Amino acid sequence: MRFRDRPVIFDCDGVLIDSERVACEIDARELTAHGIAVTPAVLSTRFSGIAYRDMYRILEAETGVRLPDGYGERVHALVVAACEAEGPALAMPGIHALVDRLSDRARGVASSSAPEWLRRILGSVDLWRRFAPHVYSAVEVERGKPAPDLFLFAAARMGAAPRDCVVIEDSVAGVDAAKAAGMAVLGFCGGGHCDTAHGARLAAAGADMVLDTMDAIATALYDGTS
């Protein structure tokens, strides 16, 4: 399978920006304070790539703890502030060079995050202009990852056939979604939230290749085969 010249769809958190580690640390702290004892590692392993509303719903059902009204909005504000405090350093190393090299092919973003977050955080690291208008959120489809809806929606808006697309994903849910959409997937395990077993989990989910740097992804997209 060759990846050269194919349209590319990126996940955002944990791929374009190293934000998953920040979000997991803050959410684990706040959830534990509200009676749902959990670690950042567990949140990363179980819920990376899944919409926050779905994660909170699952944890509430499992524990019987009801999170207070406005919890999600308050934690989201904490995550935004922490990520913005990191400034341009939040961008994944090498991502700007990779995206600029892809200027000759269709490219977009398909993320479980909300549109407001995507506009704000990608703008803060000079990535919004490189993708807009092809930045898509799970709120635009009926089912989020691991369902294929978001990737199929992104491909249609980009004018690309699903079978021609390559997805860059850091989560098992995202790999599952891309494979269900009939797309090739490059698993990325270079984010700060990834432990030593993360690549193996992506491979087990069906990623065509697993890579840990943007330089390696660029090589795969232009020269590599699976």
Secondary structure by P-SEA (a helix, b strand, c coil): ccccccbbbbbccccccccaaaaaaaaaaaaaaacccccaaaaaaccccccaaaaaaaaaaacccccccaaaaaaaaaaaaaaaaacccccccaaaaaaaaaccbbbbbbccccaaaaaaaaaaaccccccccccccccccccccccaaaaaaaaaaaccccccbbbbbccaaaaaaaaaabbbbbbbccccccccaaaaaaaaaccccccccaaaaaaaaccccc
